[in-house]
């Protein structure tokens, strides 16, 4: 607990970011964006992150963890990617859910300090993470399921799924939540032709061998390191994971930086990851991926 309190107190080093948000929301920024995907608020945030110097590190993992800390206290908001009538890339750095938080951190960490146009680099990185391709055809182009998202990141050589290596067992679960519950998704409800395309993607995922570490096998000896991406599996029928975050080791325990709907902002969990899972009846295990430094 002492280490946790000390870590929180060290956030004074990035207190400027909280002040930045206060400034953004209390007045109309005059900042203009050099990129069509960025609004005024996100341009200010992006430039502020660049100016901290966190992207100067030669280590992608170091950049990834440093950027994640800068987003602490950012407001939580769900469904930020579904506000447009047509599917297109959305840049939103001032409101995050658990997935867009990790995506933004990853996309930022992939920017090299000497990139001539960092905004364009970020946009290209984000598109690759979220869609796995340059072209966006429709709602089904997005990688909605974590298993699909994870497989894409492995294919492009950004991360390695280490779950099976650190004690994971096969995840024997059918993925079909979106097609079975299409009425919960406005885009699928308004265009039922898309359901068939979602079913094809689900069939592809159901043919993949997937692994997870169930809660009964979870202990503090599992090789999880600061900066690992941790997805939390669930007992919801048809769904692979219910939450996502970034591991932080404190006093020999793994905690999570994550966008929390409960606390309505990005936080560092006060509970250890193990206790988070054991205290939640819906959650039942984890999937762990590690960034590849290159």
N, C-alpha and C positions, 0 to 999 in steps of 0.2 A: 504493500500500500504506500510506503514511503516513496518508493521509486515512481509509482503512478502519480503521486502528488507533485514530485519534483519534475516529472516530465510535463505535467500540465502547467506548472509554473514557468517552465522554459518557453511556453507559448507566447510569453511577452515579447520574444524576439520577432514574432510575426504579428504583433498586435496591429501593425499598420494595416493589415488586410481587413481586420474588423472595422477600422476607421474608414477604409476605402469603401466598404459596403455601406457604412452609414452615410458617407458622402453621396454615393450613387443613388441611394433610395431617398435622400432628403432634398435632392435638387436634380435638375435636368442637365446632364453632362453635354457639353458642346462637342465632345470628341467625335470625329468622323472616322469610319472604318475604311481601311484600304481593301477590304474583302467583302464580297456581296453576302456572305453567310453570317457576318458579324454585325450584331446590333451595337448601339452605343455602350450599353453596360458591359457587354462581353468584350468589346474592344479595350475598354479601360482595364478590366480584369486581366486580360491577356497580356497587355503591355506591362502591367504592374508585376505580373509573374516573371516576365522576361527580365525586367529591370532588377529583380532580386538577385540575379546571377545564378540561380539554381540550375540553369541549363548549361552552365559552363563545365560542369563535372564531366570527366571522360567516362564515368560509369553510368550506364542506363539505370541500373538498380538504384543508385544513389539519387539520381534525378527523380525517379519514380516516387521514392519515399519522401523526398523533400517537397515535391509538388503536392503530394497527398496531405501533408501537414498544412500547406497554405490554404487548403479548402475547408479546414475545420471551421465550424460555425456557419457555413454556407447553408441557406434554407433548403429544406427538403420539399420536393414537389414531384408528384407522379404524373405520368402521361404527357410529359413535355414534348415528346417526339410525335404526338398524334394530333397536333393542333392544326395541321394543314389539310386541305381537301385532297391534295395530291401528295404522294410520298416524295419527300426530298430531304436532303441532309439538313439537320437542325443543329446549330451551335448554340448551346445554352450553358454558360458557365456560372450563372448566378442563381440557378435553381437546379437541384440535382436529386436523382433517385439513386439506389444502390448501384445500378448498372452504369448510368451515365457518369457517376462519380469516378468509377474505375476507368471507364473509357476516356474521359478527359485527362486523367492522370497519365494513362498510357500514351495517348496521342501527344501530350506535351513532352513526355520523357523521351520520345523518339525524335524530337527536334534537335538538330545539332546547333551549337552556339554560333557556328559560322554560316548557317543557312542564310542566303541573301533575302529570302522572303519567308519569314517564320510563320506568318498567318497562312499562307498557301500550304506550307509544309504541314501545319497542324490540321488543316482541312483535309488534305490528302490522307494523312494518318488516320483521322477519325472515320473517314469514309471506308477505308480498308478494314478497320476494326469492326465497324457496325454492319457493313454489307458484304465484305469480302470481295468486292469488285468495284470497278469505276462506274459502271452504268447502274442506274436505279430504275427499274421498270415499274414496280408497284409495291404495295404494302408487304407482299411476301418476299421481296428482295432483302428485307431486313432480317438479320439473324436473331430471331425472337427467343429461341431456346438457348439456355446457357451451353448445353452440350454442342450445339451448332457453332456458337460463338467461340467456344474453347477449341473445337476442332479446326476452325478457321485460323486462329492464332498459332496453333501448332503447325499448320500447313505453310504459313508464311514465315515460320522460323522465329517468331517473337517470344514464345513461351514453350515450356515443356510440361506436360501433365505428369506429375511425379506421384500421383495418388497410389498407383499399384506398387511403386518402389518403396513406399514408406508404410506399408501395412494395409493397403486397400484391398478390398475384395470386389468381385463383380457385382455391379448394380443391375439386378434383374427386375427391370421395371419398364412397362410400356409407356411411351411418351405420346400423348394424344390430347392433352388438355385443351389446346386451342380449337381443334376441329370439333371435339365433343361439346365444348362450351362456346361455340362461335357467337352465340347471342350476347356474350359478355364483351365482345370486341366490336365497337361501332363500325370499323372498316370492313369486317367480315359480314356483319349484319346487313350493311347497306349494299354489299356486293358479294353475293353468295358464290359467284364464280371463283373467287379467291380461295374458298374453303378447299376445293380440290387441289390447289397448288400447295396449300398448307399440309394437306394429307400426304402428298408426295414427299414433302420435306420430313414429315414425321416418320414415314416409312424408311427413309434413308437413315435417320437417327436411330431407329429401332434395330437396324442391321449392324450398328456399330457396337463394339464391346466397350462398355463403360465401367468405371470403377469408383468406389467411394469407401471412406473409412466410417463404419457405423459407430454410433455413440458408445456402444458397449466395448469397443476396441480402442476408444480414444483415451490417451493418457498423455502426460507431459513429456514423455520420452519420444514422442513422434517428432520426426525431423522436419519441423516447420520453422522457417526463418523469417526475420523481418523483411518485408517486401514481397513475400509470397501472396499470390491471389488465392483467397479462400472462398469457395462457394459452399453454402449450407444446403444440404439435401433435405427433403421433406416427405411427409407421408400423405401429401395431397395427391389424389389419384390423377395420373396422367402428366404430372409435372416433375421435372428433374430436380430443380433447386428453387428455393424461395428467397434466398438472400445472398449478398456478395459483398466482400470487403477486402481490406489489405492488412496482412498480419504485421503486428508490432510486438517484439519481444520485450517484456518488462519483468525484471526480477524472476527470470526463469519460467515465466508464464507467457503464453501467447494471448494478446488482446487484438482487437480489430478496430481499424479506422474504417468507418462506414457511414453511408447516408441513412439515417435512421428515421423511419416514419413515426416511431414512438416519441422521439425527442424533437422531431420536425427540423432536423439539421444534421450536418456531418459532425460526428463525434468520435472520440476515442472511447471504446467501451471500458467502463469501470470494472465489469466482470471479466474474467478470463474467457477465452473462446470455449473451453470445455464447459464452464458453468453456464455460459449463454445457451448452449445447446441443451444441456441437461434440464435447464429451467423452462425450456420452451417445448410444449407438447407437440407442436407441428414439426419441429426440426428433429432430424434423426441421424445426421452424419455430415461429413465434409468431403469436398473435392479440392485438391491442392495443385496449383500450377506455379511454376517458377520462371521468372524472366531469364532470357538468355542474353548475357552481356556480349555485345559484339560491336 
